[in-house]
C-alpha cells in the first residue's frame, strides 16, 4: 500500500514537473516575442524620429484642423439649414481666385526648380538663404542620402510646377467662374500654401545636393509608377473641369449661364467632386515618386485629403439640396467609399 502511494506521488510529481516545463517554455516564447516586438517598436520610433520635421508637424496640424471641421460638418448637417447652401456656393466662388494662387505657384516653383536643376546638373550650390531654411525646416545633416533620392525631389518639383501651369491654363481658358469675394486672411493663406508646398519639396533634397555636389541621375521603379499615376489623375481632372465648364457654355464655346447644373460623364458618374479626388491622387502620385517612405510629404497628402474632403462634402450637399433628381448612388469624394 505504501509503495503504491509513493509511486502515485512520484507520478504526480513527474506530471507537475512536465507541466511546469511546458509553462516555462511558453513564458520563454512569450518573452522572446515581447523582446522582438519592443525592438521593432524602438526601430520604428527611431526611423520616425529621424524623418519627422518641423514641416511634418505643421502639415499635420493643418490636416487636424480640417479633420475637425469635417467632423463637425458630418455630425451636424441639419443645424446649418440654409447656411449649407451658402457655404457650398462660397467654396465654388473661391475657385476664381485660384488664378492668383497658380500664378504665384508657377513663378515660385519655377524659381525653385531652376535652382535645384542648377544644383543637380551644374554642380552649383543652392542660395544661402534656401540652405538656411533647410537647416531649420528640412533634413538634418545626419540623414543618409540614397542614390536616387536627389532626383526624386527634382522630379516631384517638376511635376508640381507642371500641375500649377496646367491649372493656371485651365483657370484662364477653360473654367467659368461665378463672381465672388474672398477674405484677406483666406487669400493670404492660399498664397502661402502654394509657396509652402514647393518649399516642402525642396526641403527633402539630400545634403549633398544642397552643397553643390554634382550627382548622377538614377531612375527607379517608383519614379515610373508615380509619373504614370500623375498623368492618369491629371487627365481625369482636366476632363472633369472641362465638363463643369461646358455646363455654362453653348456649343460654340460662348458662356451663356453662370447657374449650377448637374454634371455627367467621366468620374462624375461615381462622385460629385471627381476633380477634388483627382487632386488627391496627384499628391499621392508625388508621394510615390518621392519613394513612398517620405513622412513629411505624406503629411501634405493627409492635409490635401481632409481639405478636399471638406469641400467635396459641402458641394455634395449643395447638389442634393438643390436638385431633387440628383443621382443617389453618387458619393461625395471617393468612389464607392465616401
N, C-alpha and C positions, 0 to 999 in steps of 0.2 A: 504493500500500500504506500509506504514512504517513498519507495523508488519510483512509483508511478506519479506521485505528486511532484517529485523532483524533476522527472522527465518532462511533465507538463509545464512546470515553471520554466525549465530551460528552453522549451519550445516557444513559450510565450515571450521570453526574453529575446530569442532569436528573431521572432516576428517583429517585436518592438524595435530592435536594432535595425532591421531591414527598412522599417517604416521611417525611422529617424534618418537613415542614409538617403532614402528617397526624398524626404523633405529637405535635407541639406543640399542635395543635388539640385532640387527645384529652386531653393533660395540662391544658390550659386549662379544658376542660369538667369534668374531674375536680376541679380546684382550685376551680372555681365551686361544684360540688356539695358539696365539703367545707366551704367557707365558709358555704353555706346551712345545711348540717346543724349546723355549730357555732353559728350564730346561733339556730337553733331550739332547740338544747340549752341555750344560755345563757338564752334567753327562758323555756323550761320550768322551768329551775332557779330563775330569779328568781321565777316565779309560785309554785312550790312553797315556796320560802323565805319568800315573803310570806304564804302561807296556813298554813304549819306553825306549830304552837304547842306549849306545854308539855303541853296536854291531848292533842294528837295523839300526842305521844311516849309519854305514859302509857298511852293506849289501845292503842298499837302494841305496847308491852312486854307488856301483859296478853294481847293476841292471840298474841304469840310464845310466851308461857308455855303457853297452852292448845294451840297448834300442836305444841309439843314433847311435851306429854302425849299428844296424839292420835297423833303419830308413833310414840312408844314403844308405845302401845296396839296400833297396827296391825302393828308389827314383831314383837311377841312375845305374841300372844294365847294360845299354848299354854303359856307359862310361868306363867300365873296359875292354871291349873287351877280348883280350886273357888272361888278368890277372885273370879273374874269375876262369878259369880252374886251373891255378897255385895255387890260394888261396885254392880251394877246395881240390886239391891233398895235399897241405901243411897241411890242417886240418886232412886229413886221415893219413898222416905220423906221426902227433903228437901223435897218439894213441899208438905207440910203446913205447913212453917214459912214458906212464901211469903205466907201470910196476914199475918204481921207485916210483911214487906217491903212488901207492897202498901198496908198502912195508912200506913206511913211515906211511901211514894211518893205516895199521894193527898194527904196533908197537905202535904208539902214542895213537890211540883209544883203543887199548888193555890195555895199561897202565892206561888210564883214567877210563876204565871200571872196572879194578881191584880196583882202589882207591875208586870209587863210590860204588862198591859192598861191600867193607870193611866198608864203612861209613853207608850203608843201613842195613846190616845184622850183622855186628860185633861191631857196635857202635863206631868205630874209627873215628877220625877227619880227614878231608882231609888235605893234606900237606899245610903248612902255605903259601907257595908261590902261591898255587892254590886259597886259600882263599883271598889272596891279589888281585889276578887277578879278582876274582869275585866281590870284593868290588869296583874295578874300572870299570869293564865292565858289571857285571851281575846284578842280582836283588838286590834291596836295602833291608835293614832290615825291612822297613815298609810294604813290600809286605806280603799279607796274604797267608799262606800256606793252601792248601786243603788236604784232607785225602789221595788222590791218586796221587798228583802231583809229589811227590818224586819218586814214582815207574814209572811214565811216562818218566821222564828223563833217568832213568836206562834202561828202555825198548828201548827207541829210541837210546841210545848209543850202546846197544847190536845189534840192527838192523843195525846201521851204521857200526859197526865192522864186522858183518856177510856180509854185502854188499861189504865191502872192501876185505874181504877174498875171496868171490866168484869172484869178478872182477880180483883179483890178479891171482887166479887159471885159469881164462879164458885167461888172458894175457899170462900166461906161457904155457898152454897146449891146448888151443882151437883156439885163434885168430892167423891169419897170417898177419904180418905187412910188409909194404914196408920199404926200407931204407929211412932215413930222418934225418934232423938235427933240433935242437931247440935252439933258442936264450937263453942265460943265464938268461935274465930277465923273459922270459916265464917259464923257468924251475923253477926258484925260486918262481914265482907266483903259479905254480902248487903245489909245496911242501907246500907253506904257506896256500894254500886253504884247503888242507886236514887236516892240523893242526888246522886251524881256525874253520872248521865245527865241529870237535869233541869238541873243547873248547867252542863253542857256545852252544852245548847241555848241557855241564857241568855247564855253567853259568845259566841255567834255574833251577838248583837244589834249592829247598827251603832252607832257612837259617838253619832250624832245622837239616837237613842232614849234612850241612857243619860243624856244631858244634859237630858232632859225636853223635847225639841223635838217638838211635835205634828205628826205626819206623816199623810198620807192613805193609804188602803188601795188597793193595786193588785194585782188577782188575775191571775196568769199561767197559761200552759198547764200548766206543771209542777206548780202547785198542784192543778189539777183531776185530773191523772193520778195524782199522789201520793195524794190523798184517796181516789180510786176504788180504787186498789190496796190502800190501808189497809183500806177497808171490806170488800173481797173477801177479803183474808187473815184479817181478824178474824172474819168469818162462818164460814170454814172452820175456824179454830182453835176457835171455840165449839162447832161441830158435833162435832169430833173429841174435845174434852174431855167433851162430853155422852155420846158413845159409850163412852168409857172409864168414866164414872161409871155408866152403865146396866148395865155388866157386873157390878157389885156390888149392883145393886138389883133388887127384884121389880117386877112390872108396876104395882103400886100406888105405887112410888117408895120403898119401905122398904129400908134397907140390910140385905142378907141374908148377905153374904160380904165378906171382905177379901182373898181369894185373887186370884191373877192369872189372866187368861184371854186368849185371842187375840181381838183386836178386828177387826171387819169393817165396811165401809161408808165412804163418802166417800173421803178421801185415804189411808185405811188400806189400800185395795186396791193402792196403789203403794209405800208406805213404812211402816216400823214406827213412826216417830215423826212423823206429819204436823203435830202441834201444835208441835213444835220447828221444823219447816220453815216453818210459818206465822209463827212468831215472827221468823224471819229476814226473811221477806217484809215484815213490818210495819216493821222497821227500815230495810229498803231503800226502802220507800214514803216514809219520813220523809226519807231522803237525797234522793229525787227532789223532795219538797216543798221542801227547802232550796235547790233549784236545781241539783242533781246535782254541782256543782263544789266543794262544801264538803269539803275534805280531812279535817278533824277528824271530821266525822260518819261518813265512810267508814271511818275507823279504828275507830269504835264498831261499825259494821257488821261489820268484819273480826273484832273481838273476839266479837261475838254469833255469827258463823258458826262459829268454832272452838270456842266454848263449847258451843253447841247440838249441833255435830257430835260432840263427845266424849261427851255424854250420850246422843245417839242411837245411837252405835256400841255403847255398853255395854248399852243396852236391847235393841238388835237381837240381840246375842249372848245375852242372857238369854232372849229368846223362842226362839231357835234351839236353845238347850241344853235348855230345859225343856218344849218342845212339839215332839214328833217330826214331827207333821203340819203344822208351820208352813210357810206358802206360800214356796216357794223363789224366786219371782220378785220378792219384795219387797226393795227397797233399804232402807238404814238411815235415810237423811236426805233426800236429794234424789231425786225420781222419775227412774228410768232412768239415773241417774248414779252416786250414791254412797249 
